[in-house]
Amino acid sequence: MTRYEEILLWLSMAGYALAFAAFLNGMVFKRERFPVYGFRLIIGGFACQTLAVIARWYATGHAPVMHTYENSLIGIWFLVLIYQGLSRWFPPSRMFGVVVAPFSLLILGNGLLVGAELQPLEPAFRSNWLFIHVLFAWFSFGSYLLAFADGIMYLLKERGSSGTVARLPDLKLLEELSLRLILFGFFCQAVMIGSGAIWAHGLWGRYWGWDPVETWSLISWLVYGLNLHLRITLGWKGKKAAWLAVGSLFGIIFLFFGFGHGSSIHTEMFAQ
């Protein structure tokens, strides 16, 4: 990691940390201006992170798509981008920042702990399918995380209607938004799995090998498929639907940062 990238990254993480503190302060102590400050801090953190991504790309000569740190860096960039877009389209969703900010901080921190050495693009990653695979992977993760935040907001709103909680969207709107986010993430993850299979065929001569990340990708996709089935076909609504959105995310976390990328099994296989 270059010195310039390191400074920008730490500024970005500081922005996300302060944003979380501002959102939390606003919710706990019912200070209406603090969520506004939190949103501005997230924008500032995102700007610094964008420059860090550019610095990384320039230093390595390739898009940051290799291994845990670079996946964390570009993944959080997409997450915060989706959050900002949703906030522009649906302003009450700015309060989702109370979940987005700490997740961004933790995922970036995890990437730094694993290692951020500058490396040339390895042969296994020299494929156009890689960019499609990574792009849709992070679109799906970002959508699922925002659906998780939506579920948290729904549960808070359902329990009380005073202070900052009163400014959250109507329960019906939160429920509809959660469904749309999960549906979007579900289709993005389908493209991720499909493009990954094509990429694998080019490397190994087969589309599917049941290695741990492939297996957990399929499992997490089926979990969200079940989520949609219970909502659309069986009519699960209200608190049950909110808990579904909250609980379903843990499979994705396990996939991206636990069993899969944490142990680097998938990455090492591609590097061989």
C-alpha positions as CSV (number, residue, x, y, z in Angstrom):
1,M,0.0,0.0,0.0
2,T,1.3,3.4,-0.9
3,R,1.5,6.2,1.7
4,Y,-1.1,8.2,-0.2
5,E,-3.5,5.3,-0.3
6,E,-3.0,4.6,3.4
7,I,-3.7,8.2,4.4
8,L,-6.9,8.3,2.3
9,L,-8.1,5.0,3.6
10,W,-7.6,6.0,7.3
11,L,-9.4,9.3,6.6
12,S,-12.3,7.3,5.0
13,M,-12.5,5.0,8.0
14,A,-12.4,7.9,10.4
15,G,-15.4,9.4,8.4
16,Y,-17.3,6.2,8.7
17,A,-16.6,5.9,12.4
18,L,-17.7,9.4,13.2
19,A,-20.7,8.9,11.0
20,F,-21.8,5.9,13.1
21,A,-21.3,7.9,16.3
22,A,-23.4,10.7,14.9
23,F,-26.2,8.4,13.8
24,L,-26.2,6.5,17.1
25,N,-26.1,9.8,19.0
26,G,-29.1,11.0,17.1
27,M,-31.1,7.9,17.7
28,V,-30.3,7.4,21.4
29,F,-30.4,11.0,22.5
30,K,-33.0,12.1,20.0
31,R,-30.9,14.9,18.5
32,E,-32.4,15.5,15.1
33,R,-29.4,17.2,13.5
34,F,-26.9,14.4,14.2
35,P,-28.2,12.1,11.5
36,V,-27.7,14.9,9.0
37,Y,-24.1,15.2,10.2
38,G,-23.7,11.5,10.0
39,F,-24.8,11.4,6.3
40,R,-22.4,14.2,5.5
41,L,-19.6,12.3,7.2
42,I,-20.4,9.2,5.1
43,I,-20.2,11.3,2.0
44,G,-16.8,12.6,3.1
45,G,-15.6,9.1,3.9
46,F,-16.8,7.9,0.5
47,A,-14.9,10.7,-1.3
48,C,-11.7,9.7,0.5
49,Q,-12.3,6.1,-0.3
50,T,-12.8,6.9,-4.0
51,L,-9.4,8.5,-4.0
52,A,-7.9,5.5,-2.2
53,V,-9.4,3.2,-4.9
54,I,-7.9,5.4,-7.6
55,A,-4.5,5.4,-5.8
56,R,-4.6,1.6,-5.5
57,W,-5.6,1.2,-9.2
58,Y,-2.8,3.5,-10.3
59,A,-0.1,1.9,-8.1
60,T,-1.0,-1.7,-9.1
61,G,-2.0,-1.0,-12.7
62,H,-5.2,-3.0,-12.4
63,A,-8.7,-2.7,-10.8
64,P,-8.7,-3.6,-7.1
65,V,-10.3,-7.1,-7.5
66,M,-7.7,-9.5,-6.0
67,H,-7.8,-11.1,-2.5
68,T,-9.5,-9.9,0.7
69,Y,-8.2,-6.3,1.0
70,E,-9.0,-5.2,-2.5
71,N,-12.3,-7.0,-2.5
72,S,-13.1,-5.2,0.8
73,L,-12.0,-1.8,-0.6
74,I,-14.1,-2.0,-3.8
75,G,-16.9,-3.8,-2.1
76,I,-17.5,-1.1,0.5
77,W,-17.2,1.5,-2.3
78,F,-20.1,-0.1,-4.1
79,L,-22.1,-0.5,-0.8
80,V,-21.8,3.2,0.1
81,L,-22.5,4.1,-3.5
82,I,-25.8,2.1,-3.4
83,Y,-26.6,3.6,0.0
84,Q,-26.2,7.2,-1.4
85,G,-28.2,6.4,-4.4
86,L,-31.0,5.0,-2.3
87,S,-30.8,8.0,0.0
88,R,-31.3,10.4,-2.9
89,W,-34.2,8.4,-4.3
90,F,-35.8,7.7,-0.9
91,P,-34.5,10.3,1.7
92,P,-35.8,8.6,4.8
93,S,-33.5,5.7,4.1
94,R,-30.5,8.0,5.2
95,M,-31.0,6.5,8.6
96,F,-29.8,3.2,7.3
97,G,-26.4,4.8,7.8
98,V,-26.4,3.6,11.4
99,V,-25.9,0.1,10.0
100,V,-23.9,1.0,6.8
101,A,-21.2,3.0,8.6
102,P,-20.1,0.4,11.1
103,F,-20.3,-2.4,8.6
104,S,-18.1,-0.4,6.2
105,L,-15.6,0.3,9.0
106,L,-15.4,-3.4,10.1
107,I,-15.1,-4.8,6.6
108,L,-12.3,-2.3,5.7
109,G,-10.6,-3.1,9.0
110,N,-10.8,-6.8,8.2
111,G,-9.2,-6.3,4.8
112,L,-6.3,-4.3,6.4
113,L,-5.7,-7.1,8.9
114,V,-5.4,-9.7,6.2
115,G,-2.9,-7.6,4.3
116,A,-2.8,-4.9,1.7
117,E,0.5,-5.6,-0.2
118,L,0.7,-4.2,-3.8
119,Q,0.7,-7.1,-6.3
120,P,0.5,-7.4,-10.1
121,L,-2.6,-8.9,-11.6
122,E,-2.3,-12.7,-11.4
123,P,-3.1,-14.7,-14.5
124,A,-6.2,-16.2,-13.1
125,F,-7.8,-12.8,-12.7
126,R,-7.1,-11.7,-16.3
127,S,-10.6,-12.2,-17.5
128,N,-13.5,-9.9,-18.4
129,W,-15.8,-12.3,-16.6
130,L,-14.0,-11.4,-13.4
131,F,-15.3,-7.8,-13.5
132,I,-18.8,-8.9,-14.1
133,H,-18.5,-11.5,-11.3
134,V,-17.1,-9.0,-8.8
135,L,-19.5,-6.1,-9.8
136,F,-22.6,-8.2,-9.3
137,A,-21.2,-9.8,-6.1
138,W,-21.0,-6.5,-4.5
139,F,-24.2,-5.2,-5.9
140,S,-25.9,-8.2,-4.3
141,F,-24.1,-7.8,-1.0
142,G,-24.9,-4.0,-0.9
143,S,-28.6,-4.7,-1.5
144,Y,-28.7,-7.4,1.1
145,L,-27.0,-5.2,3.7
146,L,-29.4,-2.4,3.0
147,A,-32.3,-4.8,3.4
148,F,-30.8,-5.8,6.7
149,A,-30.7,-2.1,7.7
150,D,-34.3,-1.8,6.6
151,G,-35.3,-4.7,8.8
152,I,-33.6,-3.1,11.8
153,M,-35.4,0.1,11.1
154,Y,-38.7,-1.7,10.8
155,L,-38.3,-3.4,14.1
156,L,-37.3,-0.1,15.8
157,K,-40.3,1.7,14.2
158,E,-42.7,-1.1,15.2
159,R,-41.6,-0.9,18.9
160,G,-41.9,2.9,19.3
161,S,-42.8,6.1,17.6
162,S,-41.0,8.9,19.5
163,G,-37.8,10.9,18.8
164,T,-35.7,10.0,15.8
165,V,-37.6,6.8,15.4
166,A,-40.7,8.8,14.5
167,R,-38.8,10.2,11.5
168,L,-38.3,6.7,10.0
169,P,-40.5,5.8,7.0
170,D,-43.9,4.3,7.4
171,L,-43.9,0.5,8.2
172,K,-45.6,-0.3,4.9
173,L,-43.0,1.6,2.9
174,L,-40.1,-0.1,4.8
175,E,-41.6,-3.5,4.1
176,E,-42.0,-2.7,0.4
177,L,-38.5,-1.3,0.2
178,S,-37.1,-4.4,1.9
179,L,-38.7,-6.7,-0.6
180,R,-37.4,-4.7,-3.6
181,L,-33.8,-4.7,-2.2
182,I,-33.8,-8.4,-1.6
183,L,-35.3,-9.0,-5.1
184,F,-32.6,-6.9,-6.7
185,G,-29.9,-8.6,-4.7
186,F,-31.2,-12.0,-5.5
187,F,-31.0,-11.4,-9.3
188,C,-27.6,-9.8,-8.9
189,Q,-26.3,-12.8,-7.0
190,A,-27.7,-15.1,-9.7
191,V,-25.6,-13.2,-12.3
192,M,-22.6,-13.4,-9.9
193,I,-22.9,-17.1,-9.7
194,G,-23.4,-17.6,-13.4
195,S,-20.5,-15.4,-14.4
196,G,-18.3,-17.1,-11.8
197,A,-19.2,-20.4,-13.3
198,I,-18.2,-19.2,-16.8
199,W,-15.0,-17.8,-15.4
200,A,-14.3,-21.1,-13.6
201,H,-14.8,-23.0,-16.9
202,G,-12.2,-20.9,-18.6
203,L,-9.7,-21.7,-15.8
204,W,-10.5,-25.3,-14.8
205,G,-12.5,-26.7,-17.7
206,R,-15.6,-27.1,-15.6
207,Y,-18.4,-24.8,-14.5
208,W,-18.9,-26.0,-10.9
209,G,-16.6,-27.8,-8.5
210,W,-18.4,-27.5,-5.1
211,D,-15.4,-25.8,-3.5
212,P,-16.4,-24.0,-0.3
213,V,-17.1,-20.5,-1.7
214,E,-19.1,-21.9,-4.6
215,T,-21.2,-24.1,-2.2
216,W,-21.8,-21.2,0.2
217,S,-22.7,-18.9,-2.7
218,L,-25.4,-21.3,-3.7
219,I,-26.6,-21.8,-0.1
220,S,-26.9,-18.0,0.5
221,W,-28.7,-17.5,-2.8
222,L,-31.2,-20.3,-1.9
223,V,-31.7,-18.6,1.5
224,Y,-32.7,-15.4,-0.1
225,G,-34.8,-17.4,-2.6
226,L,-36.6,-18.9,0.4
227,N,-36.9,-15.4,1.8
228,L,-38.7,-14.2,-1.3
229,H,-40.9,-17.4,-1.4
230,L,-42.1,-16.9,2.1
231,R,-42.9,-13.2,1.5
232,I,-44.5,-13.5,-2.0
233,T,-46.1,-16.9,-2.0
234,L,-46.9,-17.5,1.7
235,G,-47.5,-13.8,2.5
236,W,-45.1,-13.3,5.3
237,K,-45.2,-9.7,6.4
238,G,-44.5,-7.4,9.3
239,K,-42.1,-8.5,12.0
240,K,-41.6,-11.9,10.5
241,A,-40.5,-10.4,7.2
242,A,-38.2,-8.0,9.0
243,W,-36.6,-10.8,11.0
244,L,-36.1,-12.7,7.7
245,A,-34.2,-9.8,6.2
246,V,-32.0,-9.5,9.4
247,G,-31.3,-13.2,9.8
248,S,-30.6,-13.9,6.1
249,L,-27.6,-11.6,6.0
250,F,-25.5,-13.7,8.3
251,G,-25.1,-16.4,5.6
252,I,-23.7,-13.7,3.3
253,I,-21.3,-12.5,6.0
254,F,-20.1,-16.0,6.5
255,L,-19.6,-16.5,2.8
256,F,-17.7,-13.3,2.1
257,F,-15.7,-12.8,5.2
258,G,-15.8,-16.0,7.2
259,F,-15.4,-19.4,5.6
260,G,-14.6,-18.2,2.1
261,H,-12.4,-15.1,1.8
262,G,-11.2,-15.4,5.4
263,S,-9.5,-18.7,4.7
264,S,-8.6,-17.6,1.1
265,I,-9.5,-21.1,-0.2
266,H,-11.2,-19.7,-3.4
267,T,-8.5,-17.1,-4.0
268,E,-5.7,-19.6,-3.6
269,M,-7.3,-22.0,-6.1
270,F,-7.6,-19.3,-8.7
271,A,-4.0,-18.3,-8.1
272,Q,-2.7,-21.8,-8.8
